[in-house]
Amino acid sequence: MAQTPASRGSGLAVGIDVGGTKVAAGLVAADGTVVDYLRRETPAEESDAICDLIADTARELREAHGLRALPVGVGAAGLIDLDGVVRYAPNISWRGYPLRERLAARIDAPVRVHNDANVAAWGEYRAGAGVDARSTLLMLTIGTGVGGGLVVDDHLTTGAYGFGAEFGHIVLDEGGPRCNCGNRGDLEALASGSAIGRMAVEAAESGRVPEGSLLHGASPLTGKVVTIAAHDGDEIAREIIATAGFWLGVGIGSLINAIDPEIVVLGGGAMQAGELLLAPARAAAAERIMGGTRRPVPPIVSARLGDMAGLVGAGLLAMDDRPPASGRA
Ligand SMILES: [Zn+2]
């Protein structure tokens, strides 16, 4: 069983999830409970203004509860190195931005900065769907893109330089559609919310969407629209989600062979599709697990913390003060 939260230290931390449109900050307790919470719009074009805002939210939460220094953990989308430098962020203007250093200068407290899917994995491991896992959890966040997070031997594992666990960019079909990263046919290009939307557009353009379909004439044809139509029983929408689920399972099966996790947790907006996405993913994964009848096969389950996974994980990671397996951060 998992260690009890008390054995990993106690108290509170501030966890902050920095998105392209909002900054969400929470006061996180040792068991992962969010004691208090606030949200602000992200000034996405101004690098230092975002940093100021993050520092302000941390201060505001601390002061509202009469607390002094608290560890602060931040999760943000993008390539973040072990020194907390954001090498590249897809939705905001940080390019080689020393976020941890600048935040530490503004907040008189220890600060940790990680990729958003990595902190979400830690949140689910410590306080969500993976709370009973002993040491090893694989997480995929399936939204506009596909993010990844990995816990091995009870540590968040981010690789030699901090850029690991980008499972969205493992290539499954070299002749497949192009991903924003430049790859063709990687998991993100085949199974993300954007991929679901793209498949619907392609179906419409090729005349495969019949007039009676909920997708007929819908604009814009996004992953969300397809998911709603699929829940309403629309055949073509269900087919598209099942195709995304198939590729998701192909990727997960390979990742299970590589990592041997105890549990696979799937989060992100595309999980609104529920079993319509999960069932084909489970089936495709099961067919690809090496020696699947002779070994434990990990459950593939929905995340539990929803939108809060990132800030809960960031807060707990700061509180746990447990460096990633790669060592330095
Ligand atoms: Zn990619």
Residues whose N, C-alpha, C, O or C-beta is under 5 A from the ligand:
A	BS01	ZN	G168 H169 C179 N180 C181 N183 D186 E188
